[in-house]
């Protein structure tokens, strides 16, 4: 199998869309990701996966903290900005959850400290200990087969 075929296969798994954010030297940074999952309830741990080529890798290592922001279906533009698919003249304004930058109006904001890290293949898995979180109601932004989607699309397809 080639790399493209493998990516296409992985793209069949529908995921939520997240922005990972951190801060170094007083400046906040974000990147769009879908590689995120819960690991443990006690302690409360999550995992994110960051590619070796991503600038975010060293930023998280330097700061020792990050946030995971689960985007709502109204936040596709935010995802596109942090995925480098859309440019904007204005600097993105993050909010704060404790001492961590977070995305305003995200369905879920998790403020984490790096608990552990593991290098696996061409990515680093950061285990984050969740220190604080906020939740709001709404429908998540979904990514499947290389496209942004909404839950309504899946509900309509089933009917």
C-alpha positions, 0 to 999 in steps of 0.5 A: 500500500502507498501513503495516499492509499493509507491516508484515504483508508484512515479518512474513512473514520469520521472524527471531530475537529480540534484546534490545539493551542499553546503559548511560548514567549507570550505568543499564542499559537494554534493548529488544527488536528483530529488526532485526539482521544481520551485516555484515563478518568483517574487521572484525567488524561487525553492524548494528541498526536503531532507530526515531527514536521509541525512547528507546534511540536517544539512549542508544546515541548517548550511550554509544557502545556496545551489546550484542546478545543473541540470545534462546533459546526459553526467554526469551520473557518477557524479550523481552516485558518489553523490548518493553513487553508485560509489566510486572514489579515487579522490576528486570531484572538484567543481567550484564556482558560487558566494560563492556557490559550483557548478558542472562543465558543469551542464546544469543549476547551481542555487546559492540559499540562504535558504528562508524558510524551512518546515518539511513534513513527513520524509523530509524537504522542503527547499525554496531557493531564487535564487541569481545567475545562469548559463545555457548551451545547452545540453540534461538532464539526466533523471531518470525513473522507477529506471533507468537513461535514455536519451531523445533519448530513449523517442523520439525513443519509441514515433516513 
